[in-house]
Amino acid sequence: MPFFEQASNIAGKVDSVFLFITALSVVFLVFITAAIVYFVIKYSRKRHPTSEDIKGHTGLEIAWTVIPLILFLGMFFFGWTDFNYMRNVPRDAMVITAIARQWAWSFSYPNGKQTTELILALDKPVKIELRSLDVIHGFYVPAFRVKEDVVPGKNNYTWFTPTRLGSFDIQCTVICGPGHAKMLAKAIVIPLEEFKSWYFSDQKSLPPHVAGKAAKTPLPPQHPAIAILETKSCLTCHSLDGAVMVGPTLKNIYGRKALVIERGKEHEVQRDDAYIEKAIQNPEAQIVKGYPSAMPSNPLTADELKQAIELIKNLR
């Protein structure tokens, strides 16, 4: 029984190296502490009031040089071989792109599907290509023992094979701003057949049995635009029910005024069709005061834009 939950092929290897180094460190800590106590007592001033000149001992000097060298080389060997294994991706691994931004994750699949939760097939290797739209983030799945920095302008990756069904936390390990603590997602491992059924279907959202668990925001009665907003990852930052999130809620905003910052100056705007279209297509042009300027450009087609505006009009 492992000390911690192990849910990937990488987890056992990482734990083995960690426990080996930890056990070795504890042994040396006990040994060195005991030696210090022993020599403090044995060679105290009371026992030896007159100091003596102690000459070197060749055997001891060789021993305390060679033994630690062998142990450190052993730690390096186990660490390097496991690291090398973790950087060599199997040829049959599915490539999924994880996109990080302040403060949410989104995931893109080879067939064009996009989700806000990482959907994985049991016992199938996957390569996660890591991209950042703004600042440095950290992609960390504790149960899988994978952690990689997500650096803007740099291509990075990690890979693993999920070995257990279930839902596992995805965390950001780099303090990336005031919303860092909310930058959470789930890696959801489902049976291979269920994954294939979802992956090759026309369904754009999450698989049926995990959609309810992963939803962050209670949704209003179904509207065609909701699937669009989910696909474009809009609902990772904007709520539909008035809940406070990273970005402004979309509920009851249509027709109301908003204080925005444009070219460094504050002014009021009317939230009408033109404003919403501009806010979606060019989000950096007008930033609602009090919210971060971190919304990525995520263009919608003319039809998708029309449906999104219609939805926002009716969110009361």
Secondary structure by P-SEA (a helix, b strand, c coil): cccccccccaaaaaaaaaaaaaaaaaaaaaaaaaaaaaaaaaacccccccccbbbbbaaaaaaaaaaaaaaaaaaaaaaaaaaaaaacccccbbbbbbbbcccbbbbbccccccccbbbbcccbbbbbbbbbcccbbbbbbccccbbbbbccccccbbbbbbccbbbbbbbbcccccccccccccccccccaaaaaaaaaccccccccccccccccccccccccaaaaaaaacccccccccccccccccccccccbbbbbbcccccccccccaaaaaaaaaccccccccccccccccccccaaaaaaaaaaaaacc
